[in-house]
C-alpha cells in the first residue's frame, strides 16, 4: 500500500517538476538568444534557428515526462479498490 502512495506522489510531482524546469530553461534560452541578437543583429537568422532547435529539445523532454506520467498513472490501482481494502481491514 505504501508503494502505491509513493507512486501516486511521484506521478503528480514528476510532471510539475519537468514543466517548471523546462519553462525556466526556455526562458533562459529565449533571453540569451535575444541578447545575442542585440549584440549581433546581422546574425539574427542563425541565432533564431539555433534557438528554435534548442527549444524543441527542451520541449521534447517535457513530452517524455508526460509520457512517463501516463505510463505510471496506468499502474495506480482504482480508488474503489484501495478504499475497499482499507475499509476491509
GROMACS elastic network, one bead per residue, 0.5 to 0.9 nm:
[ bonds ]
;  ai    aj funct       b0    kb
    1     4     6  0.53553   500
    1     5     6  0.64864   500
    1     6     6  0.88321   500
    1    82     6  0.83539   500
    2     5     6  0.50262   500
    2     6     6  0.61824   500
    2     7     6  0.84922   500
    3     6     6  0.52329   500
    3     7     6  0.60841   500
    3     8     6  0.86237   500
    4     8     6  0.60504   500
    4     9     6  0.85942   500
    4    75     6  0.86270   500
    4    76     6  0.64255   500
    4    77     6  0.76012   500
    5     8     6  0.51615   500
    5     9     6  0.63468   500
    5    10     6  0.86444   500
    5    76     6  0.89232   500
    6     9     6  0.51381   500
    6    10     6  0.60884   500
    6    11     6  0.85650   500
    7    10     6  0.50119   500
    7    11     6  0.60365   500
    7    12     6  0.86439   500
    7    72     6  0.75728   500
    7    73     6  0.83883   500
    7    75     6  0.85159   500
    7    76     6  0.73538   500
    8    11     6  0.51599   500
    8    12     6  0.63671   500
    8    13     6  0.85693   500
    8    72     6  0.84213   500
    8    73     6  0.75536   500
    8    76     6  0.70101   500
    9    12     6  0.53119   500
    9    13     6  0.59844   500
    9    14     6  0.84491   500
   10    13     6  0.50097   500
   10    14     6  0.57406   500
   10    15     6  0.87566   500
   10    69     6  0.88674   500
   10    72     6  0.88334   500
   11    14     6  0.55364   500
   11    15     6  0.70203   500
   11    68     6  0.83334   500
   11    69     6  0.56252   500
   11    70     6  0.84018   500
   11    72     6  0.64357   500
   11    73     6  0.65700   500
   12    15     6  0.62544   500
   12    16     6  0.69856   500
   12    69     6  0.78131   500
   13    16     6  0.54598   500
   13    17     6  0.62180   500
   13    18     6  0.86730   500
   14    17     6  0.52773   500
   14    18     6  0.61448   500
   14    19     6  0.86373   500
   14    65     6  0.72061   500
   14    66     6  0.86613   500
   14    68     6  0.87695   500
   14    69     6  0.72895   500
   15    18     6  0.50429   500
   15    19     6  0.60596   500
   15    20     6  0.84967   500
   15    62     6  0.78109   500
   15    65     6  0.60625   500
   15    66     6  0.62909   500
   15    68     6  0.87034   500
   15    69     6  0.66662   500
   16    19     6  0.51800   500
   16    20     6  0.60515   500
   16    21     6  0.84962   500
   17    20     6  0.52183   500
   17    21     6  0.60323   500
   17    22     6  0.83747   500
   18    21     6  0.53421   500
   18    22     6  0.59664   500
   18    23     6  0.85169   500
   18    61     6  0.78230   500
   18    62     6  0.59054   500
   18    65     6  0.65323   500
   18    66     6  0.85993   500
   19    22     6  0.51050   500
   19    23     6  0.60611   500
   19    24     6  0.86296   500
   19    62     6  0.62471   500
   19    65     6  0.85748   500
   20    23     6  0.51886   500
   20    24     6  0.63154   500
   20    25     6  0.86490   500
   21    24     6  0.51452   500
   21    25     6  0.61662   500
   21    26     6  0.85968   500
   22    26     6  0.59998   500
   22    27     6  0.84719   500
   22    58     6  0.61641   500
   22    59     6  0.70593   500
   22    61     6  0.79239   500
   22    62     6  0.68567   500
   23    26     6  0.50275   500
   23    27     6  0.60959   500
   23    28     6  0.86073   500
   23    58     6  0.87703   500
   23    59     6  0.89954   500
   24    27     6  0.51143   500
   24    28     6  0.62919   500
   24    29     6  0.86729   500
   25    28     6  0.51164   500
   25    29     6  0.61413   500
   25    30     6  0.85996   500
   25    55     6  0.85324   500
   25    58     6  0.73699   500
   26    30     6  0.60650   500
   26    31     6  0.84414   500
   26    54     6  0.84307   500
   26    55     6  0.62339   500
   26    58     6  0.71380   500
   26    59     6  0.84898   500
   27    30     6  0.51785   500
   27    31     6  0.60058   500
   27    32     6  0.84937   500
   28    31     6  0.51096   500
   28    32     6  0.60236   500
   28    33     6  0.84214   500
   29    32     6  0.53271   500
   29    33     6  0.60913   500
   29    34     6  0.86400   500
   29    51     6  0.66416   500
   29    54     6  0.74518   500
   29    55     6  0.73196   500
   30    33     6  0.50863   500
   30    34     6  0.61736   500
   30    35     6  0.86113   500
   30    51     6  0.69868   500
   30    55     6  0.84434   500
   31    34     6  0.51627   500
   31    35     6  0.61953   500
   31    36     6  0.86043   500
   32    36     6  0.60786   500
   32    37     6  0.85701   500
   32    51     6  0.89429   500
   33    36     6  0.50068   500
   33    37     6  0.61488   500
   33    38     6  0.85413   500
   33    44     6  0.86459   500
   33    47     6  0.63491   500
   33    48     6  0.70549   500
   33    50     6  0.85956   500
   33    51     6  0.63956   500
   34    37     6  0.50411   500
   34    38     6  0.60915   500
   34    39     6  0.86384   500
   34    44     6  0.88261   500
   34    47     6  0.86891   500
   34    48     6  0.88134   500
   35    38     6  0.50177   500
   35    39     6  0.62795   500
   35    40     6  0.86561   500
   36    39     6  0.51412   500
   36    40     6  0.60815   500
   36    41     6  0.78952   500
   36    43     6  0.83682   500
   36    44     6  0.78965   500
   36    47     6  0.72723   500
   37    40     6  0.50614   500
   37    42     6  0.77747   500
   37    43     6  0.67287   500
   37    44     6  0.51897   500
   37    45     6  0.88340   500
   37    47     6  0.69449   500
   37    48     6  0.83613   500
   38    41     6  0.57877   500
   38    44     6  0.85515   500
   40    43     6  0.56420   500
   40    44     6  0.70061   500
   41    44     6  0.52762   500
   41    45     6  0.87353   500
   42    45     6  0.77028   500
   43    46     6  0.55921   500
   43    47     6  0.61946   500
   43    48     6  0.85718   500
   44    47     6  0.50729   500
   44    48     6  0.58872   500
   44    49     6  0.85679   500
   45    48     6  0.51501   500
   45    49     6  0.62781   500
   45    50     6  0.87057   500
   46    49     6  0.51978   500
   46    50     6  0.62350   500
   46    51     6  0.85439   500
   47    50     6  0.51535   500
   47    51     6  0.60469   500
   47    52     6  0.86531   500
   48    52     6  0.61730   500
   48    53     6  0.86611   500
   49    52     6  0.51897   500
   49    53     6  0.62965   500
   49    54     6  0.86641   500
   50    53     6  0.51821   500
   50    54     6  0.61814   500
   50    55     6  0.86083   500
   51    54     6  0.51050   500
   51    55     6  0.60944   500
   51    56     6  0.85801   500
   52    55     6  0.50407   500
   52    56     6  0.61483   500
   52    57     6  0.87304   500
   53    56     6  0.50800   500
   53    57     6  0.64031   500
   53    58     6  0.88345   500
   54    57     6  0.51544   500
   54    58     6  0.63623   500
   54    59     6  0.86478   500
   55    58     6  0.51151   500
   55    59     6  0.60543   500
   55    60     6  0.85261   500
   56    59     6  0.50652   500
   56    60     6  0.60716   500
   56    61     6  0.88031   500
   57    60     6  0.51334   500
   57    61     6  0.66389   500
   58    61     6  0.53692   500
   58    62     6  0.68547   500
   59    62     6  0.51406   500
   59    63     6  0.64036   500
   59    64     6  0.87761   500
   60    64     6  0.62425   500
   60    65     6  0.86557   500
   61    64     6  0.50390   500
   61    65     6  0.62632   500
   61    66     6  0.86643   500
   62    66     6  0.61943   500
   62    67     6  0.86165   500
   63    67     6  0.62115   500
   63    68     6  0.87085   500
   64    68     6  0.62744   500
   64    69     6  0.85546   500
   65    68     6  0.50859   500
   65    69     6  0.61163   500
   65    70     6  0.87808   500
   66    70     6  0.63771   500
   66    71     6  0.86773   500
   67    70     6  0.52602   500
   67    71     6  0.62602   500
   67    72     6  0.86688   500
   68    72     6  0.60203   500
   68    73     6  0.83303   500
   69    72     6  0.52790   500
   69    73     6  0.59432   500
   69    74     6  0.86447   500
   70    74     6  0.63040   500
   70    75     6  0.89753   500
   71    74     6  0.53627   500
   71    75     6  0.69645   500
   72    75     6  0.51720   500
   72    76     6  0.69583   500
   73    76     6  0.54443   500
   73    77     6  0.87853   500
   74    77     6  0.79243   500
   76    79     6  0.87424   500
   77    80     6  0.84509   500
   77    81     6  0.68300   500
   77    82     6  0.69413   500
   78    81     6  0.54192   500
   78    82     6  0.65789   500
   78    83     6  0.88694   500
   79    82     6  0.51563   500
   79    83     6  0.61440   500
   79    84     6  0.85011   500
   80    83     6  0.51889   500
   80    84     6  0.60199   500
   80    85     6  0.85540   500
   81    84     6  0.51073   500
   81    85     6  0.61576   500
   81    86     6  0.86303   500
   82    85     6  0.51575   500
   82    86     6  0.61898   500
   82    87     6  0.85338   500
   83    86     6  0.50725   500
   83    87     6  0.59419   500
   83    88     6  0.83227   500
   84    87     6  0.50916   500
   84    88     6  0.58263   500
   84    89     6  0.85911   500
   85    88     6  0.50866   500
   85    89     6  0.63799   500
   86    89     6  0.55280   500
